[in-house]
Amino acid sequence: MTATLQLLKNVKAAKTALALAGTEKKDRALEEMAACLWEDREEILAANREDVEEAKGKISDVMIDRLSLTEQRIKGMADGIRDVVSLPDPVGKVQSRTERPNGLLIEKVGVPMGVIGLIYESRPNVTSDAAALTVKAGSGCILRCGKEAHRSCAAIVRAMRRGLAKAGLPEDAVVLVEDITRQSVTDMMTAKGYIDLLIPRGGAGLIKAVTDNAQVPVIQTGTGICHIYVDSYKDPKEALDIIENAKCSRPSVCNAEEVCLVKREIAKEFLPLLRERLVAGRVARNLHPVQLILDEEAGGIISGTKAGPEDFDTEFLDYKLAVAVVKDVGEACEHIARHSTGHSESILTTSAEAADLFTSAVDSAAVYVNASTRFTDGGEFGLGCEIGISTQKFHARGPMGLDEICSYKYVIRGSGQIR
Amino acid sequence: MTATLQLLKNVKAAKTALALAGTEKKDRALEEMAACLWEDREEILAANREDVEEAKGKISDVMIDRLSLTEQRIKGMADGIRDVVSLPDPVGKVQSRTERPNGLLIEKVGVPMGVIGLIYESRPNVTSDAAALTVKAGSGCILRCGKEAHRSCAAIVRAMRRGLAKAGLPEDAVVLVEDITRQSVTDMMTAKGYIDLLIPRGGAGLIKAVTDNAQVPVIQTGTGICHIYVDSYKDPKEALDIIENAKCSRPSVCNAEEVCLVKREIAKEFLPLLRERLVAGRVARNLHPVQLILDEEAGGIISGTKAGPEDFDTEFLDYKLAVAVVKDVGEACEHIARHSTGHSESILTTSAEAADLFTSAVDSAAVYVNASTRFTDGGEFGLGCEIGISTQKFHARGPMGLDEICSYKYVIRGSGQIR
């Protein structure tokens, strides 16, 4: 038996206690977890210094920054755990209630999923976020972080397990995989009967490997080739504001725009304005300019990089924007159907008809009218939190909060009914 | 390219037209499908006679009966299609609506799944039921029936496709797999990018093979080792009525009781009454008696067959009932956790406390208090229809109606919001 399989057995054994714990006990555990995390801050920072030391030169500066903890960041993590206390408990929530003509009272009730597995990369705060959400959702969790963050995550998990025990819940409700080789990822993907829901978070390669090979239920998250289609406007400034926000406010995230489609009728007017706003205009404002990657028709109107065959199927996560000219909203929808990853798309239009066609035809998790794609986020959607963004249609779609990592059952109360 | 892959391409090409069809057009198509089915009854009956002729001697009389069509049964199938017209359209249904402080209006809206695959056995009526439900749910469907029913199903599908065309919808919204070898099942299980939801219906072997090997999203259906736990009663007659109903009203279905657990405190009183009701009592009423299969403790109180090691893990689908004595509701829940398939369980009790413990702790799709397990059914639950009963926790659980074979997306309407 591998060490990972032993951990899977441990967390499975803990899941019933967690499922039956009740809101008050789970909330007390969250408070204790936050307190213990803060108490152990020196130990966590020491572990993190070792991780950072070892990672230097091996990963990019951006990644080192994501990996590095400070006292302030640990306080943020503890506050993040406490925020979950105020969220409504999805377990036991009555989602619908019917009384049947025969007198049976049928309730559809939220229940925990069981054991949730998370495979992620090097941000240590994902460890505490994920543990807090799964505890509140009444499920156990098995966490597998990136190897660069392993000492930091181990210290964080030790603190949180101490908090669970203080509240009278089993420590094994939160376990961290100790094996940082690929074997443990394989063990988790094939853990039938142990993992009820597996969420890979990270690069497209990791997500594809997990969704392709997993034998347990998986939610495909994150990859976002997000489109904005410019159909019409009263004032081009609003369209330019939205596009600049969607592309530049945080280019490295999955809800950032990667492709801009422009209606032929307005392309000659709009494309020069787009270029001015995203290239020269940003340089003038001391901001990073955007590299425009143009299809043939757009390239005939403004200057920029000529698009290669892959450019409309690439998640740049960078100051790059692929631009194409399309005939109309129908052609925009067709382009999106061919190239989108099903994350977020937006239409900018003054036409109610075009908006309705776009929102009906585009089959993505979030479909916007006259707004930035950057709002696809659990907090912005009012879910209060987020464990990831699903780009699949099965089980959950879009930002996943507490309800989305739960299941349900029917509870039927009778008085002797037979059929 | 196999013939099945060509069919998958055809149905995928049809799915957008169906997704955008709207309620009125889909309902008209259902009316036309029902009318064409009735018009083609002679052709369908002729095909069915060939199927039955070939199957005679190869499958049991019960199976021959399930396979056989009559004019009356075809009328029933057409009426079944028309019943779907009156069900609310799940596509476009606004499941929730929030206005955010920044003015974004966020709606969670039902959308079609895309293409639904169904693998089933020899009942021809499943063909029309499944096609009607998937059309109403805005999805295309690819049907793979048991080889015994192949000519009948082909004639049924031909009629329904004619109905679709008459209503202006693509015929390929409903396709029947022509290859009746195992290869086509494999083709469907591995049809990534073509099948968005695969539902196997039939024996435990088929379901296990599909859930173990599928690379597309699957709903595990049907297998039911259903338990009734007798905790306490005012009058034993009510408990006996429920148990006899759950076991004997239709022993071959998945929501029939297979195991009876009895609390030790009442076992000496109750077990002789159970034996009298299910064995001698049924013989006296000219009904098929139930074979009682007893654990050691129950065998010390009444006579019956001694339980073997597999008997508490077997879906008998027959006049057989495994019986065990347990200490209390806690031990009953533990027994169920070890042996149940997660379908339906019931507690018979006068204690609100025991009922609450049972409904909280038992993790099955349907958990009953004082009622027969036989009610686990889409119609009985008020869903209006049913395409199967999910015994998994991922995506859908329990009876699946139209909502359960759909997905959702978020539609967000703004007025220039940026983040």
Interface residues (C-beta under 8 A of the other chain):
Chain A: T16 A19 L20 T98 R100 L104 I106 V111 M113 G114 D196 L197 D212 Q215 P217 E238 D241 I242 N245 A246 S249 A337 A355 T359 S360 A361 D363 S364 A365 A366 V367 Y368 V369 N370 A371 S372 R374 F375 T376 E380 F381 G382 Q392 K393 F394 H395 R397 G398 S407 Y408 K409 Y410 V411 I412 R413 G414 S415 G416 Q417 I418 R419
Chain B: T16 A19 L20 T98 R100 L104 I106 V111 M113 G114 D196 L197 D212 Q215 P217 E238 D241 I242 N245 A246 S249 A337 A355 T359 S360 A361 D363 S364 A365 A366 V367 Y368 V369 N370 A371 S372 R374 F375 T376 E380 F381 G382 Q392 K393 F394 H395 R397 G398 S407 Y408 K409 Y410 V411 I412 R413 G414 S415 G416 Q417 I418 R419
